[in-house]
Amino acid sequence: MKRVHLALFALMLAASALLAKTDVAVAAVATSIDVCCPWNEKLADGDLTYKISGASGATLTAMLDAVENWETETGITLTPATGRTKPDIALKFKTGGGSVQGQALRKFDSNGFVTSVNINVSGMAFGIDVGAVHQITMHEMGHALGAGHANGDGVLMSPTINGGVDGITSCDRAAVLAAQNWYFEDPSSPTQPSVTSVSC
């Protein structure tokens, strides 16, 4: 009987070890995205300018497509700046940009409205993978257009590239539309968003 008990105990230990090894942590799915920053009167005509520097070939194509996707989803016109004209949104690709995958640096006027955005995308952080360039550019453009981070995975504005998706979901789109609501409701005068987040 003692041997049977020992055998059963050993079997239970083995089963516990197996379960521990096969247990997979499931990441939280995003339920909301923060709404951040409206543009100033530059958006009154529905047009923001942008310029991409440091990118070429497939990388440039990926970044251009990322910008165009936001134009399609929101109806906000994003026009390439020409000549020496300073763009509203400056996107810079750095092949040796360090460990930070992407960053959107907003500048504000005295009333808290966005006046310009500088976006940096680092090739060093992910080995210049074109798919990653596309996703990160689109994510940072989301910040440039007023979306904050999501509180989980499964949307473009998820805090990490691995948790995010390479596409604009309805929740991502809703965050930008909420941030720039003044333009869609009354483009004559910028106002702050009436909500701080949108539900997914």
N, C-alpha and C positions, 0 to 999 in steps of 0.2 A: 504493500500500500504506500509505503514511504517513497519507493522508487516511482510509482505512478504519479504521486504529488510532485516530486522533483521534475519529472518529465513534463507534466502539465505547466509547471512554473517556467521551465526553460522554453516551452513553446510560446507561452504568453510574452516572455521577454523578447523572443525572436519576432513575434508579431508586432510588438510595440516599436522595436527598432525599424522594422520594415515600413510601418506607418509613418514614423518620423522621417525616414529617408524620402518617402514619396509624397509627403505633405507639401503642397505648393501654395505659397502665399498669393492671394488674389488682390490686385491693386484696386483701390476705390475708383469707381467710375464717376466722372465729373457730374455734379448736379447743378452747378452754377458757374458763371464767369463774371469776374469783376468788371464794372463799367468805370472807365477812368475819365479821359480827358477830351473835351470838345475843342475843335479848332476855333480860331478867331475868325474875323470877317473874311479872311482869305478864302474860306470855303463858301462864301455867299453866292458865288457864281457856279458852284458845284464842281470846281476844277482845282486840283492840286498838282503842282509840278514835281517831277522827280528826276534824279540823275544817278546813274550807276557808274562807278569807277572801279578799276582794278580787276575786272572780270573780262574774260574773253571766251570764245568758242562755246562749248556745252555749258560751262558755268554761267556765262552771260545769258544764254538762252533760258536756263533754269530760273535765273533771277527775274528776267523780263516776264516770263510766264507767271511767276508768283505774284508780281505786281498786277498783271492783267487779270488774274483770277479775282482779286479784290474789286477791281473796277466792274467786272461782270456781276459779282455778287451784290454789290452795294448801289450801283448806279452813280457813284462818285467818279467823275472823270479824272484819270491820272495821266497827265501829259508829260512826255519827256522834255526837260528844259533844254534850250538850245544855246549855243555859243557860251558866253561867260555869265549868262543869267544864273543867279543863285537859286537853286531849287528849294521848294518847300520841304521836300524829303530827299536827303542825300544818302545813297546806299553805297557802302564801300566794302569790297571783297578783299580780304587780306590772306594771302597764302601762308603767312607766318603769324597769324593773328593771336597766337596763344591758346590757352585752354578754354576760354569763354566762347561758346558756340556762336552766340549772337547777342546783340545789345542794341536797344533803341533808346537814344538820349533825346528827351523832349526839352524844348525851350518854351517858356511861358511869358505872357505879358503880365502886367500888373493886376489884371483882373482874373488871372488863372486860366486863360485860354492858350492853347498851343499856337506858337508862331512858326516853329520849324522843328524838324526831327532829323537827327543823324543816326543812321543805322550802320553797324559794323557786323560783318559776317566773317567768321574765322575758318579758313581752310585747314589750318593746323589741328583744330579741335576734333575733326572727324576724317582726316585723310583726304580732303577734297573729293568727297563722294557727292556726285551731282544730285542724287536724290535728297541727300541731307541738306545741300545748299538750297534746294527748292523749298523744302519744308521749313527750314530756319528763316529764310527770307520772307516766306509767307507769314510765319509766326510773328516776326519783328514788324512786318507791315501791319499786322493786326494791332500791335501796340501803337504804331504810328497813327492809326486811324481811331484810337480810343479804347480798345479792348485791354483789359487787364489779364491776369492769369485765371485759369480754371482751378477749382478745388479738387481736381482728380484727373483721371486719364480718359482717353477716348475722344478728345476734341483737339483741334489745332492749337488752342491756347493753353493746353496742359503745360505744366511748368518744365517738363523735360521732353527731349526729342523722342526718347524711347516710349514714353507714355502717351505722346501725342500722335496725331494722324497727319498725313500729307494731303490735306484737303480742308476746305472751309465747310464746316458743318452749319446747320441752321442755328445752333447756339452761338457759334463764333460770329456769324452774321448779325444775329440779334444784339450782341454786345456792342458792335460797331454802330449799328443803327440807333441804339439807345444813347450812345455817347454823342453822336452827331444829330440828335433828335431835332435840335433847333433849326438845322438846315432843311430838314424834311417837313417841318411844321411851319416855320416862318423864317425864311432865309434872310430877312432884313436885319435881324439882331441876334447875335450869339447869346445863348443862355446855358447854364450848367444843367447836366442831366437830372431828371427827376427821380432816377433810381441809382443805386450803387452796385447792383448786380442784376443779371438775368438768369432765369432758371432754364436748365437744359431738359 
